[in-house]
């Protein structure tokens, strides 16, 4: 068993220490989303648009059904987001070649440019935080995040890491 700063044993955290971790996650998430939120606000978009753009960029040609599974939103909600992104020329929907009922999603050049701006902002924040924390903390942080994932989402996360969306 290794001790962390202040002699806190990782296996025996108090409720107060856990509460502090929860609060840190809330504030970190605000920081993580702050820059993209400002960029998205210029276009009257929200975080749902960002998540869709991120995962379409991660796997060009992903299907609407696959994106539904990843995002865990209703079909109605995703359709509303996709309709806006398609109308605004950021996403292109193509009919499947094997199954005409499938819709495959791709970012347009404009969509790729927006995704780059959003990702650059978040990568800069993550890079700064990772450098500050050091490699052991980065590995530990990833382990904590993975341990918090629901089992089915944990499997999907690993599949995305290995093979894309």
N, C-alpha and C positions, 0 to 999 in steps of 0.2 A: 504494500500500500504506500502510495506516495502522497506526500503532503503538498498542498498548494500554498500560495502566498498567505501569510498570516496563520499558518499552522492548521488550516481547515482540512480535515480529512475528507477526501472525495466521497467515501462511502457513507459518511454520517453527517450529511448537511442538515442544518436546522431548518425549520419552516421559514424563518426569517431570511436565511441565505437563499433558499429556493425562491421566495418572494422577490428578493433583489434580482435574481436571475430572470424572473418573469418580467419585471419592470425593465431590465436592461434590454430584453428582447423587444418589448414594445417600442422603446425609444430608438433602438438600433434599426428597427423596421421603418420607423418614421424617417430616419436619416437615409436609409437605403433607397427609399422611394421618393425622397424630396426632390432630387434633381430631375428624374424622369417625370414626376408629377408637374413640375414647372414647364417642361417641354410639351407635355401632353395638353396642358391647360391652354396653351397657345392655339391648339387645334380643336378645342372643346372635346377632347378625348379623356378617358379615365384609365384606371389600372386594368380593366378587362381588355381594353384595346391593346395595352402594352403586353399583357400575357399572351394574347393571341398572336401578335406580331412576333414576340420572342420565340414561340414554339413553331410557328410557320417558318421563321428564319432558320431555326435549328434543324428542321427537316423539310426542305422544299418538296411539295407534292403530297404532304400528309393529307389524310382525308378529314372531312368534317367530323365523322364519327370518332376517329382517333383523337382529334382535338377536343371533342366533348369529353372523352374519357380522361384525358390529361388534366383539363381545366376543372372538371367536376362541376360544371354549370348546366343549367337546363338548355335544351335545344333552342327554345325561344330566346333566351338570353344571348346565346352564342350567335344565333341568326341575326339578331339586332346589331351586334358588334360587327359581324362580318359584312352585313349589308352596308354599314357606314364605311368600313374600310374599302370595300369594293367600289362603292359609289365615288369615294374620294380618290380612287386610283392608286391605292396602296397595296391592295391584294387582288390577285386574279384567281378566279375559280374556273377550273377546267373539268369537263366531263371525263369520267374514267374511260380508259380504252377497253378494259376487260368487262367492266360493269358500268353501264351507262347511268345507273342510279347514283354512283359515287361521284363526289365532288372533290377534286384535288386542289389544294391551296398553294399558291406561290406568291411571294412578295414581288411587286413591280420594282423598277429602279428607284422610284420615289419611296416605296415601302422599305427597301433595303437601306436607303439613306436615313430614314427615320429610325429604323432599328439600330443602325450604327451609332447615331447620336445618343439614343437611350442606353445602349450597352456601354458605350464609351464612358458615360457619366457613372454608371454603376461599377464598371471595372476599375475606374480610377479610385472610387471610394473603397472598394474591396482591396485593391492593391495596397493602398495606404494603410488600411487596418491590418492586413496580413503582415506587411513589413514591420509595423509597430509591434505586433503580437509575437512574431517569430514562428518558425516552422513547427515546433511542437504544439503550440497553441492552435495553429491552423489545422493540423491533423486532429487535435482534440475537438475543436469546434465542429469539424465535419462529422466526427463520430457522434457528437451530441445531437446534431441536426438529424442524422440518419436514425439514431435511436428514438427520436421523437416522431418519426414518420409512421403512419398506419402501415401495416404489413403489405397490403396491395400496392400502396403508393411507393413503398420502399423498393419493391420489385420493379415497378415501372421506372423509378428513378435510375436504378442500375441498368435497366434495358436501354434507357435514353442515353446514359453515359457511354455505354458500350456500342450501341448501334444507331443512335439518333432516335428521333421520335418515331 
